[in-house]
């Protein structure tokens, strides 16, 4: 279910569980009902990313040095992806469970998802860091060269488009890791196709992300308190908007091909299950009362 799209309406490959609330109202209802847990999730995520803060602190104090320092810095930056990726897997697993209103055990579920998805999360995290390093060199280089030759503005724009697409793919990448058993290649491929298929969802996520980040940057340090609010808000937004897309196009077709029922749908449908269900089409009408014979004497019975 996205903010403006409901993927759980009756239809092939989707859940039959109807929703009365508009998606945007349901999202904020879920967000505020789990607000304290989401704030705590931010702190857990920040603690997991402390090595990254240490690396950036070294860059701040020793950034004027050149040569071997930069080699060590970028190697450490890339290797940090081996922690960033699994930590993001744990983060998104909790956000996904909150968005689908499943019971969660915050620290236990985070650690479990961190461990069980460590290999794939580490690979994706390192790929992310390599991509960031390449773009930090490519953007200034192509922009400065385009000032002398306008034709070189084309590679600059290509880098910009690739960065935006790669960013939007991340709305799906970590959700696919924690929700499926796909290989790294299939996760990246499916993320690209899902981004293109549901471009409206991708644009909504991108616009909200950009707006919140710009707000934090423009009003910093007054907006510093939002650093413990924004990450989990965006994580819940991505899970709320994108997991139904994954369920519709990736998870449910797998069960349909094998003729199996998706166990997740049983969970969704049992949430509002009542003890007594009216089924008038299967009810048997009671037998008609017998007519009393005329002329017979009626006996008065005392009711105690």
Secondary structure, DSSP 8 states (H G I E B T S, - for coil): --SS--TTSSSTTS------S-HHHHHHHHHHHTHHHHHHHHHHHHHHTHHHHHHHHHHHHHTT--THHHHHHHHHHHHTHHHHHHHHHHHHHHHHHHHTT----HHHHHHHHHHHTHHHHHHHHHHHHHHHHHHHHHHHHHHHHHHH-GGGHHHHHHHHHHHHHHHHHHHHHHHHHHH----HHHHHHHHHHHHHHTHHHHHHHHHHHHHHHHHHHHTTTTTGGGGGTHHHHHHHHHHHHHHHHHIIIIIHHHHHHHT---HHHHHHHHTT--SS---GGG-----------TT---------
